Amino acid sequence: MSTVPDTTDLTRRPIPEVIKQVAVPASIGFFFHTMFNVVDTMWAGRIDTEAVAALSLSLPVYFIITSLSSGIGTGATALMGAALGAKRKNEAALVAVQMLGFGVIVSAFLAWFGLTFSPAIFSWLGAEGEYLATCLAYMNPIFACNIVTVFLYLFNAILQAQGDTKSFRNVLIFTALLNVVLDPWFIYGGFGLPAMGLAGVAWATVILQGLGACYLLFKARKTGLLVTDKGRNFIPRPKIYGEIAHQGFPASLNYMTIALGFFVIFRFVSKFGPEASAAYGVATRIDQIVLLPTIGLNVASLTITAQNYGAEKIARIRENVRKCLIYGATILIPLSIPLFLFAEPLMALFTDDPAVIAIGAEYLRIDAFTLYGYVVIFVSTSALQGMKRPMFAIWIGLLRQVIAPWILFTLFIKVMGYGTISLWLSIAAIVWTSAIIAFFFARRTLHKVQWELENEGELSKPASDEAAPLGADIRK
C-alpha cells in the first residue's frame, strides 16, 4: 500500500501542513497577478496621466466581471469541497460540469450588460469626452471577451476544491511574465500590429487569460471531475443551478460590494481631480502588493473549511481559522512599517506627477494601520462561505463598502468640506469596525454548528456515493 499522502484530502493531515499546501502557491500566484496589474499601470503611466486615471476608473467596472466569476467559483468550491469531504466524488463531478454551463449563461449576461451600460457607468463616475473614450477603449474588449475570464476562474474552482492552488499559480506566473512583452507591443505596435494605446493593454489581458483558461482546462480534466456522461451532465439541472446560485451569488455580491465600494470612493475622489483618481488607483496597487503574502490565507480558509465541513470536523475548522489569523498577523504587521515609512518613494515608482505622489502617500500612511483588518474580514467570511453561510459576507460588504462610506464621505466632503485625508481616515475606521464584527460572527457560527452536530445531528449524512443518490445531498 502506498504511503504517499492524498494531497486532495484536506480532512486528515495537520492543519499547518494543509494551510501551507493551499496558501503558499495561492499567495505566489496572486503576487504575479498583482505584478500583471502593476505592469499594466506602469505602461499606462508611460502613455499619460489620463491613461492611468482611465485604468484606475476602470478597476471597479472590471470588478463586475471578476466578482461574478470569482463568486460562482467560490460557491461551487464550497459545494464541491463539501461533497469531496463527505467522499461523494460523483456529486462533486456533477456540480463541476453544471457550474460550467451556468458560467456560459453568466458570461453572455456580462457581455450584454457591459457593452450596453459601460458609457453610462463611466459618465456617472465623472469621465467625459476623450477621458470617457479612453475608458471605453479599455473596457469594451474586456466585456466582449469576458468568457475567458469566467472560465479561468471556474476551471480554477475545480482544482481549488481539491487543494490544488499550484496550477493557478503557474498560470499567473506565466501570464505576468508574458504581459511584460505584450503590453508595450500592443500599446505601441510593431511586427504587423498597429499601435492601440490603452486598448492594447485590454487585448493583451484577453489573450493571456484565454491561454491560462486552456491550461486550467487541461489540468481540470485530469482530476476526473469533468465527467460529462456523453454530454448529459451539461443538461441544466434546475436544482443544482439553484444551489450554485444560492452559494455563488452571495459570494459574487460580496465581491461586487468591493466594486461598489470603488464606485463610491471614486465618486468622491474624482471631485478632487484626475490626479486624486490616479493616486488612489496607484495606491491600491501598492496595497495589493503588501497584502499578497496573506491572500493565500483566504483561499486556505475557504477550501480547508469546505472539506472539513463536509467531513463534520468542526474542531479542524476552528484551528484553521485561528492559524490563518495568526499567520496573517505575523506576516503583515511587519510589512506595514516600510509602507508607512517609504510611502512617497513607493508612489514614485509608478508616476512622476508630484500631486499624484502626495495624495497617494497620504493614503498609504493611514492604510498601513488598516491592512490587517482586511485579513480578519477575509479569513472570517471565507470560513463562513466554506460552511455554506454566504449571506453574512453580503451584509458586511454592503455596510463597509457602500452604506458607511457614502454616509461618512458625504458628511466630511460635502457637508464639512474636508479634504482627501477624511476619506482615508473613514476607510480605516470602517475596516476595523467590520473586522471586529466579522470575527465574532464567525466564532459564534462555529459554536452553533458544533452544537448542532453534538445535540441535533442536523448535519449528519451518508458517507459514500453508494449511500446517497447522485446530487441528492447538495446541502443548504
N, C-alpha and C positions, 0 to 999 in steps of 0.2 A: 504494500500500500504506500502511495506517495505521501511524503511528509511535508511537501510544499504547501503552504497555507493558501486557501482560496481568497484571493485579494478582492473578489467581488462581494464577499460576505463580510459585512461590517458589524456583525452582531456578536462576535466571539472574541476577537483579538483585543489587546489592551487599547483603551481609548486614545492615549497619546500616540500610539502607533498608527491607528486609523486616521486620526486628525492629520498627522504628518503625511500619510499617503494621499489624502484628498486635498489638504490645504496648500502644501508646498508647490505642487505643479500648478494649481489654480492661481496662486499668487504670482508665480513666474509668468504664467500666461497673461494675466492681467497687467503685469509690468510691460510686456511687449505690446499689449493692446493700447495701453496709455502712451507708449512711445509712438505707436501708429498715429494717435491723435496729436501728439506733440509735434511730430514731423509735419502733419497737415497744418498745424498752427504756425510753425516756423516758416514753411514755404508760402503760406498765405501772407505772412508778415513781409515777405520779400516783394509781394505784389504791391500792397499799400495798406494803410490803416483801415480803409473801408472794407477791404477783403477780410482782414482779421475780425472786424466788427460783424461782418456778414456771417462769417463762420461761427462766431460766438452766438449770434442771434439765431442761427440755425440749430444750435445744440438742443434747445427744448423741443423744436419741431421734429428733429431726428429721434428724440426720445420717444415719440409716439410709436415709431416702428419698433425700437428696441424694447419698449415697455410691453407691448403685446407679445412680441416674440419671446422675451425672457419670462414673462408671466405664464404663458402657456407651457413653456418648458419647465418652469418651476412647479406648476401644478401637476404636470404629468410625471415629473421626477418624484413627487410625493406619492402619487398613485402607484407608479412602477416600483419605487423603493419599498413601500409597504407590502406589495404583493411578493416581491423577492424576499423580504424579511420573513414572510409567512410561508416561504417555499412554494409559491404558486407562480411558476415561471410562465405558464401558458397565459395566465391572466395579464401578467406584465407585458407579454408579447402583443396581446390584443390591444392593450392600451397604447403601446408604441405605434402600431400601424394606424389606429384610429386617430391618434394625435397628428399624424402627417396629413391625413385627409382634412382634419379640422384646420390645419395650418394653411392649406391651399385656399380655403374659404376666407380666412383672416387676411391673407396676402392680397386677394382680389379686392377686399374691402379697403385695405390700406392704400392701394394704388388709386382707387376711385376717390377716396377721401383726400389724399394728399394733393393730387393733381387738380382737384376741384377747389379746395379751400386754402391752399398754401398762400395765395396772394392776399386773401383777407386776413389770415393769421399774421403774416409779416407786416401788413399795414397797421394792424392793431398794435403790434409791438413797436411801431414807430418808423418802419422802413418805408421810404418813398423814392420815386424817381430811379436814378441809377443804383442807389443803395438797394432798393427793392428788386431790381433786375438781377443784381449780383447774388442776392439771397436765393432767388428762384433758379438761377443758373446752377447753383449747387444742389438744391433740394429736389428739383424735378427728376433728374436721373436716379436719385436715391429712391424716390417713391415709385417711379415706373418699374424699377428692377428690385423692389423690396423682397421678392420671393427668395432671393439668395440669402438675405439677412435672416428671414424667418426660418428657412431650413437649416441654416448654420446653427441656430440656437436649438432647434428641435432635434437634430441629429446628436448634438452635444448632450441633450437631456437624457437620451437613451444610454449614452455612455456614463454620464454622471450618476445616474440611478444605481449603477454598479460600482461606483467608486473610481471610475476612470476619468481623471481630470488631465491626464498626460496628453491625450490625443488633442484636446482643445488647446492645451499649452503649445503643442507643436505647430498647430495652425496659426496661433497668434504670433509665435516667433517668426515663422516663415513669412507671413503677410507683412509684419512690421519691417523686416529686413528688405523685402521686395518693394515696399512702399517708398523707401528712401530713393529708389531708382525711378519708379513710375511717377511719383508726384512731380518732380521737375520736368520729366519728359513730357507729361501730358499738359502741364501748365504752359511750358514754353515751346512745345512742339519739336519736331525733328524726326528723322528717319521715316518720313512719309506721313507723319501726323501733324495736323495744324495746331497752332497754339490755341489752347482752350481756356486759359486763365483759371479762375476758381472752379469752373465746371470740370476741368481736368482732375482736380482733387476728388470730385464725386465719382467720376468714371474709374479712376484708379481703385477707389474703395469697392465699387460694384464688382470689378473684375477679380480682385483679390478675395473678396468674400465668396464669390462663386467658386473659385479654386478650393477655398477652405471647406465649403459645403460638400464638394465632391470627395475630398479626403475623408471627412467625417462620415459620409455615407458608406464608404468602403469599410471603415472601422466598425460602424454600427451593424453592418451586415454580418460581420464576423462574430458578433455577440450571440447570435441566434434569436434575438428578439424581433427581428424584422421578418416575421413569418406571415406571408400573405395568403396562404391557403388558396393558391391559384387565383388570387385577386378577390376572393370572397371577404377577406378581413378588411378590405378597403371600403366595402359597402357600409355607408354610415349607420352606426348603431346609436339611435337617439339617447339611450340610457348612458352610454359611455361618453358621447359628446357632452351630455349634460353634466356628468361627473368631471370631465376635463374642464368644462366651463366653470363649474362650481368651485373647483380648486384653482384653475388658471386665471380666470378673470379677476378675482380679488387680488391675486399676485400681480396681474397686469395693472390693475388700478393702483396698487401700491407703488409700482414703478412709475405709473402715469402721474401720480401726485408729485414725483420728482420733477417731471416735465412741467406740470402746472406750477410748481414752485419756481422753476426757472422763468416761466412766463410772468409770474408775479414780480419776481426780482427784477427782470429786465424791463418790465413795465415802469418800475420806479427808477431803476438805474439809468435808463435811457433819457430820463429827464435832465441828467447831468451831462449829456452829450455822448457822441460816439466813443470818445476817449474812455469814459467810465464803462461803457459796454465792453470795449476791448479789454480793459483792465480786469473786469470781473471774469471774462471768458478765459484770459490767460491765467489768472489766479486759480481758477477751478482746475485747470490742467495741472498746476503745481500741487494742488490739493490731492488730486488723484495719484500723483507720483508718491507723495508721502504716505497715503493710505494703502498703497499697493501691498506691502508685506502682510497686511491684515485682511485683505479682501478674500483670500482663500479660506479664512475662518468662517465667513458667511456661508460659503459653499459646504464646508465641513459640517456646520451646524445643521443645515438643511438635510444633506444626504445621510449623515450618520443618524440623525434623529428619525428620518423616514424609515430606514430599515429596522431600527430598534423599536420603533413604534409598532411596526408590523409584527415584530417578534415579542412584543409586550414586555420589553426590558426597560422600564422607566428609569431605574437607577443609572443605567448607562446613558440615557438621555440627559439626566441631571449632571452627571460627571462631564459629559461632552460640552454642555453649555458653560459649566464652571471653568473648564480648562481653556475653552476658546476665549473667554473673557480675560483670564489671567495671561494667556499668551499675547492677546491684543494689547494689554497694558504694558507688558514687558517690552514689546516691540515698538509701540507707537509713542509712548511718552518721551523716550529719549530723542526720537526723531523730531518732536515738536520744538526742541530747543534751537537747532540750526534754522528751522523755518522762521522762528521769531527773530533770530539774530541777523540772518542774511536775507531778509525779505527783498530789499532793493536789488542786490546782485542777482537773485533768482528771477525777478521780473525782467531784468536787463538781458537775460539770456534769450528772451522772446521778442523784445521790442526795444527800440532806442528812443521812443517818444517819452519825454520826461513826465508829461501829465499822466500817461498810462502807467508808468512805473510808480509814481507817487500814490495814485489811487489803489493800485494793486497791492503795494507794500502795506498800506493802511489796513486792507482787508486781511492779509496774511498774518499780521501780528496779532490780531484778535482771533483769527482762526486757529492759531497754534494752541490755544487753550480750549478749543471746541472739538478737535478731531476725535478724541477718544469717545466722546458722546455718540458719534456715528457708529463706532464699533459696538457699543452697548445696544443701540437700536437695532442694528442689522443682525447681530447674533441672536437677539431675543426674538425678533419677528421671524427669522429663518427657522428657529426651533418650533415656533408656533405653526408655521406652514408645514413643517415636517410632520407635525402631529395632526394635520388636516384641520387646523384652526386658522384659516386665512383671513378672516374678516377683520381681526384686530389691526392688521397692517394697513388696511384701507383707512380706518378711522384715525389712527395715529398719524398716517401720512397726510390725510386731508387737514388735520389740525396743525401739524408742524410745517407743512409745505404751502398751504393756501390760506386757511382761515386766520391763524395767528399772525403770519407775516402781513397779510392785507390790512388787518386792523392796526398793527403796530407801525407799519410803513406809512399808512395814511395819517396816523396821529403825528408821527415825528416829521414826515416830509411835508405833507400838505397843510396840516394844522399848525405845527410848531415851527416849520421852516428850517429844520436841522439839515446837515449835510450827509454825505455818504457814510460817515462813521456811525450814524444812528442805525443804518441798515445792518451793518456788520455786527454791532452790539445786540441788536434784536435777534439776529440769526443765532448768535451764541446762546442767548437766554432760552430761545425756543428749543434748540437742540438738546440742551441739558435737561430741561423740563420733560421733554419727550423721552429721553433716555431713562430717566428715573421711573416714569410711568410704564414703559415697555418692560423693564427689568422685573418690576414687581408683578406685573400682569402675567409674564411668562412663568415666574416662580409659582404664582397661585394656580395657574393652569396645570403645571406639573403635579402639584399636590392633589388637584381634583382628579386628574387622570389616574394617578396611583390609587386614590381612594376607590374609584370606580372599579378598578381591576381587583382590588383586595376584597371589596364588600358587595359589589353588584354583579361583577362578571360581564359588564356591558360590552367589553371589547374582545371577549372570547370568540374563537373562530376555528375552523378546521385547519389542520397543519399541513395539508398537501393538496396538490391539484386533484388527486383522485377523490379526496373527501369533499371537494367543493366544485360545483358546476362552473364552467368557464364564464368568467365575468360576473359571477353571482355575488361576489363579496368585495366590490369596489366601494369601501365604506365611506360614509359621510364623516 
